[in-house]
Amino acid sequence: MAATAELTRLEARPRPRLAHGRATLVDVAIVSWAVPLDVVDRLLPEGVEPRPVTLDGTSAPIVSAVLYRYGDLRFRGLPFARLSCAQVHYRTYVRVGEERGVWFFGTALASRLAVLPRLLWSMPWRHERLAVDAEWSEGRCRRYRSFAEGGGAELRLVGTGQPLTAPEVSDPVVGWYPRRDEAIGRLTVWHPPAHPEAATVEEASFPVLDDLGLLERGAEPVAALVQPSLEIEVHTPPRRLRSPLRSSLRSFL
């Protein structure tokens, strides 16, 4: 069964193009919260449905913050231009027709180059001063810390040394996002199967999720995972879909 799943993943890997990006994600962490269905649904456009995910024995709509550092983001057509900085995505798990993936509420990048995906592809990205730092020993995360300078997002956790099997959370390959022109964007990525470690959260504060009305301040995560690194391919440019958005969905922009 595992071999079949990996073959399916390889078959789904697009042929490389000059516009595609590749990166090593370093110090990857995903922190997830269970939220009521109606809370997520009101922030999604028509045709994008919340998808319950099973975590810790409970199936519910999930909202996640995904943090990491780009070790060396580069594009095939610009091999000498590389980016290294921290980033955090805010997302939930959805279904669009027969496809399963994630809906991106927004992304913060610790580089002023965040303006480029906003201008080129109308992506909900913005610049923030972020830091991600982790200590690994004998295959285990001994310490993980991420914070935004001047307040805002903050995460502290430690690894448990136990593997976490959560493919729906760690392995999405299709994402949709609200464009600034009130259409929907669609982006795909590819990476080998993730092999994360379960983590214990000591502190998790993400005001963006609070401000969107997705979480109450101080809400406890239902799961967290970490992984030292992960190789990914990003298939740019994203596609523009015609489905219109409600103006109320542009909260992050």
Secondary structure, 3 states (H helix, E strand, C coil): CHHHHHHHHHHCCCCCCCCCEEEEEEEEEEEEEECCHHHHHCCCCCCCEECCEEECCEEECEEEEEEEEECCEEECCEEEEEECCEEEEEEEEEEECCEEEEEEEEEEECCHHHHHHHHHHCCCEEECCEEEEEEEECCEEEEEEEEECCCCCEEEEEEEEEECCCHHHHCCCEEEEECCCCCEEEEEEECCCCCCEEEEEEEEECHHHHHCCCCCCCCCCCEEEEEEEEEEEEEEEEEEECCCCCHHHCCCC
